[in-house]
Amino acid sequence: MPLLESDLIFSSAASDLKNALGELKRSNLSITNRLRSIKQDADVVLSVSEVYNLPLIANERCGSWCIPSDRKTGSAYFKSTDGHFGQWSFSLRRLNLQVLSIVEQHGGCIIVDSTRRGKSMPDALSKTVPIWIAVLNRLLFPEHPESHALRTPAEVVSQSEHSQIESRFPLFLEGLRDLDVDVDGLRSTLTKPMRPVWVTPGGTLDTSLLGESGGFCPIILVTSSNCESAGSHNVTKYVQGAADDHESWALGLDPAMFWANMQQLLNTPESELPSLISKLVVEAQAASRMRIPTLVRPSTTIWIADNEAAEDLYRDFDIMVHCSAVSSANLASKLKIRYVHLACSSGKNGSRQLRKELEKLSTLRDMLFPMSKVLVTCETGRDLAVGAALAILCSLYSSDGTLDIHSTVAMSKGLIKHRLSWIMVSMPDASPSRATLQSVNAHLMS
């Protein structure tokens, strides 16, 4: 007779084993193990920093978890997706030009990131940053062809993939030039080409760079997470890329809170961590400071901030564009017609609502004068406010950043990208969602 499922004598044991392994995996991914793994990753970063004596720059978001707050010099926003196979790109939204001044001042920098289990380094460090370096070297240093070649880690990127990436460089460079960035200004910011160098836990540090980097600025790309430790995580309880996707496990804890309370968090039992973290989050929110308005250059009159700044600083501005779910009675009474409320909730719904609300910006045409200071705000100062400011810059301002309400603008995707680059260079941590930008494009191109 054929063997029946009921004849399997180990079926219940196999199910029990599967459940036990699942529970073991969940326990290893506990908040305690994640935080301890982050501290272990940070120790790697600090040891590299001691050797190279260069400033630490976090590739957001994971990078900030792996750098003690008092050691972090700045932030960068290099996406791993721009290095994914077949999707290689030089981001025209995230130019990361704020990194250049740090590199020039210190002769180089260390960019920190981590990656999940199964990879030795994130695509952001193996491909996205190397693309960025090679493209900028080509733009800023045409007289140094030796710096134009793409450099990637041979143990991670195959020769075939390397060649395919490099074949796209003419398009990358053309897109960057189309933004009409201030090349002369950038050349005064960075006076030597950049060169990537990769560091992973347990790897050998190339100290020869310390004495031979006179012709270029080394960009040390540090992967803080250890893939070898992760391979035995059932024993070590180490979580590779522990900071990744922190919204799903951190309960509102962020890097600044972690480093300010690191010892207390690491010494608190797992069962007590949720209540401790909740307490720290409430305290941090109570002590949070408003986002200081940022001027979007080359304009001299368009500023971006958060809604808290709107309530406190409205007297410093002539016109307020306020993205919020509910209108501010205070601002409406004080500013009257100079208060433009765009009724948008937070998240994706707010981004979708923005498309219709942007029609209200047409009233600005009758209110603006060349020196009118406009403050555009939203809850965070990084998403909806960026979209609203982008719409204003595209429809009412000329290519040199001056008010131009009389000319008819020939709207195009190129013009929108160009104005967006103004915002991203002026405000590197701006983070307009795809839905927000789609709403702006739909409004402007309709």
N, C-alpha and C positions, 0 to 999 in steps of 0.2 A: 504493500500500500504506500502511496505517496506520503511524504512527511507533511503534517498539518501544522498550522501556526500554534495550535494548542499543545502540540508535542514539544515545543521549545521550552526546556526546563529552566533556562536562564533569563527569560523575558523580564520578569519582575526585577531580577538583580541588575539587568542592563539598564532598566528604567531608573532604578535607585542610583546607579552609578552616574547616569546622565544628570540627574537632579543634583547629586553631590558635587559634580564638576561645575555645574552652573552656579551653585551656591558659592563654591570656592572662588570662581571668577569674580562674582559680585563682591565678595569680601575683599579680594585683592584690589578692587577698584574703589575701595572706600575713600572717604574724604581724607582720613588720616594718611593712608598710603599715598594718595595723590600729593598732599602737601609735603610729606617727607621726601617724595621723589622730586618735587620741584626744588626743594632745598638742596638735594644732591646735585641736580642739574646746575643750580646757581653756583655751587662750589667749583664745578668744572669751568664755568664762565670766568669766575674770579681768578682761577689759576692761570687761565690763558691771558687774562688782562695783566697779571703780574709780569708775565714774560714779555709781552709786546708793549706794555705801557701806552696803550691807545684808548681813546674814549669808547664807551660802550653805547651802542645804539640798538634799541629793541625793534625787531620786526614785529609789528603788532599783528595779532594780539598776544600770541604765546610768549614773545620775547620779553615783555614787561614782567611776566611772572618769574622769569629766570635771571633777572637783574635786580639786586637790592636797590630800592628807590633812590638812596643817596649816591649810588654809583651810575645811575642812568643819565646819560648826556642828552639823548634825544630819541626820537621815534622815526621809523620808516614804515612804509606800507607797500611791501612787495608781495603780490599774491602768488601762491603756489599754482593756481589755475593758469597763470600766464606762462608757466613752465611745463604744463601737462603735455604729454605726447600729442602732436598734431595741432595743439592749440597755442603754440608759442607766440608770444606777443610782447611788444614794448608798450606799456600802458600809457595812453595819452591823458588818462584821468589822474593817475598816480605818478606824477613826474618825479617825486622825491628829491627835488632840487634843494630842499633844506639840508640835505646831507652834505652837499658840496662844501659849504662854508666850514663845517666841522672837520671835514677831511683836510681842507687847506690849512686850517689853524693848527691841527695836530700832526699833519703829515700822513694821515691815514685814519682808519677807524676799525672798530670791531662790530659787526652786525650779528645779532644773536637771534636764533630761532630754534624750534624743536619740531619733532615729527612723531607720529604715532608708531605703534609697534609694526615691525616688518620692513622698515626703511632705515638706511644709514644716515640719510640727510633729506630735508624737505626739498621739493622741487623749487621752492622760492630761492634757496641758496645754491642749488646745483645748476639752475638754468635761468630763473627770472632775473636775479641780480647780475650774473655774468652778461646776459643780454643787455641790461641797462648800462653796464660799464662800457661794453664795446660800442654801443650806439652813441653814448655821450662822448667817448674818446674820438669817434669818427667826426662828430659834429664840432667839438671844441679844439681838436688837435689834428687838423688835416696834414700838418707838416710832420707828424710822427706816425707814419704808416705801421710801424712795428707795434703800436698800441691798438690797432684797429681789429686785430684778429679776435674771434670769440675764443675764450678760454673756459673749458668745462672740466670737471673731474672725470678722468678716464674710467675710473672704477664704477662710476654711476651712469655716465652718459656715453652711449656707444658712438663710434665714429660715424655711423650712418645717421643717427639722430643729430649729432653735432653738425654735420654737413647740411642737413635739411633746415636746421635753425638758421645757419649762416646764410643760406640762400634767400632768406626773407629779409635780410638786413636792408637792402635798398628800399623796400616798402616801409620798414620801421623808420628809417632816416627821413624818408619823404613825408611821412605822417608827422614827425616831430617838427620838421621845417615848416610845414603848413600851419602850425600853431603860431608861427611868427614870434618865437621866444627871443628874448634879448640875448643873442649869442655873445656880443661884446661884453655885456654885463656878466655873463656866466664865465667868460674867459678871465675876467678880472677876479672872479670868485675862486676859481680853481686854476692853478697855474701849471700843474703837472698831470699827466694821464694817470688813470687808476688801473690797478691790477688785482684780480681776485686771488685769494689764498684760502684753502679750506682746512678747517680743523674739526675733528670729531673726537669724542671721548676715547682715550687710550691711544690716539694717534700720535705720531711724532711731530713736534712743533719745529717748523723751519726757522730757526733763529738766524740763519744767514741773511734774512730780510732786514734784520736790524741794522746791518752795516752796508747793504747793497741796494737800498731802495732810493738812492738819490735821484734816479731818473723817473720814478713813478711813486704814486701813493698806494701803499698796500691796503686793500680792503679785506680784512680777515673775516671770513664767513664761518661762524662757530655754530655747529649743531650741538646743543647742550644735552640732548637726550641720548641715552646709551642703548643701542639695539642689542648689545651682548648681554647686558643686565636684564633686559626685557625677556630674553630667551629663557631665563631661569626665574621668571617673576613669581612662580608658585613658591619658591623658596625665599627669595629676597624681598618679596612684596613690593618690588620696584615697578612703577608704572611708566612705561615709555611715553613721552609726549603727554605727561600728566595734565598739563594746563590746557590742552586742546579742548575746545567745545565747553568752556567753563560754565556757560549758561545752564548746562544740563546737570551739573553736580555741585557748583560752588555756593548755591543758596544766596546769591547776591554779593558774595565776597569778591573783591577785585584785587589786583596786584598791590595797590597802595595800602589797602587794609591788611593784606597778608604780611607785607614787610614791616608795617608799623606794629603788628601784634604777633610776629612770627613765633617767638618762644612760647607765648601763652597758647597759641593755636596748636603747636606741635606737642605740647605737654598736656593737652586736654583730651580725656577719653573720647572715643568716637561717639558714644551715646550722648555726650554733653556738647558736642560741637555744634549741632543745629541751633541750640539756644544761644550759645556764645556768638556764633556768626550773626544771628538775628540781631543781637544787641549791638555788635560792631557796625552793622549796616545802618541801624537806626541812628547811632551816634555820628557816623560819617555823613549821613544825609542832613542831619541837623547842623553839622559844621561846614557843609559844602558852600563854596563860594561861587558867585555868579561868574559866567564866562565874560571876560573883558571884551568889548567890541573890537573886531579886527577890520582894518581897512582893506578893501579889495583894490589893489593897485593893478593897473596904472590910474584908476579913477582916484579922485581925491574926496569923493563924497558918499560912496556906498560902503556901509559898514554891516557886519554880521555879528550877532551875539545871541544869547539865549533869552527866554522870556523874563527871567529874573532881572537881567540887566535892563530890559525894557521898562520895568516898573521903577527901577532906581535911577536910571540915567536919561529918562525921556526929555528932560530940560536941555540936554546937550545937543539935541537933534531937532531938525525942522519937520521931518516927516517920519512916522513910524509905520512899518508894515509888520503886522503881528500875526503869526500863524499859531492858532490855538483852537481848542475845541469850543471854548467859551470866550466871548468878548470881554475885555477888561473895562469895567465901569470906570475905573480911575483914569485910565489912558483916554478913553472916549470923552470923558468930561473935561480933561485938561487940554487935549489936542484937537478935539472936535473933528472938523473935516480933514485935518492932517493926520488922523489916525485911520489906517486902512486895516480892517480886520479880515483875515483869510480864515474862514471857519474850517479847520482841519483837525481831526483827531490824530492820535499818535499811530505809528505803525503803517502797515500797507494800506489800510482804509484811508488814513490821512493823505497818503501819497496819491491815491486815486481821486480823493476829493479835491486835491490841489488843482487838478486840471481845470475844473469849472471855476474855482475860486480865483484863479489867475486873471480872469476877465476883469476883476475889480481893479487891477493895476492900470487900466486905461485912464482912471481918474488922475493918475500922477502927471499925465501930460499937461494938465492945466494948472498944476500946483508947483511943478519943479522950476527952479531957477539954476543957473550955472553953479552957484555955490551952495545950493540946498543940501544939507547933510541928511542922508536917509539911513535909518537903522532898520535892518530886517532881522526878525527874530523868530525862533520856534522853541519848543521845549528843550532841546539839546543844543541848539545853535549849530548843528552839524548836518541836518538833513533837509527838512522842509524850507528852512530859511535860505539854505544854499540854492534850492530850486527857485524860490521866489526872486532872490538876488540875481540869479542867472537870467531869468526872464526879463528883469528890468534892464540889465546890462545889454542884452541882445536887442531889445526893442527901442531903447531910449538913449543909448550911448554909442559914440563912434569908436573907431578902431584905436584911437589914442586915449580912450577912457574919459573923454569929455562929453558933457550932455549935448544931445543933438535931437531935439524934438520936432524939427521941421523937415528933415530928410525922410524919404521913404526907404526903409531898410530892405535890401534884397536878402530875405532870410534863407539860410542854408544850413545843412548839418555841419559844414566846415566852420561857419561863423559861430554856431553854438559851441562846438568843441573849443574854439579859440577863446571865447569868453569864459568857458568853464575852466580852462587852464589858468586864467587870471585868479580865479577863486582858489584852485588847488595849490598854486604856488604861494599865494598870500596866506593860506590857511591849510597847511598840509594834513591836519587831522580831520578836515571836512570829510563827511561820509554820506553823500547823497545816495539813497537807495536806487536800484534800477527802476523801481516803480515811480519814484519821484522824477527822475530824469526823463522817463517815458512820458509823464504828464506834461513836463515842460516842453519837450519836443512836439507833442501833439498840439499844445496850445500855440506855440510859435509857428508851426508849419501849416496850421489849418487856414 
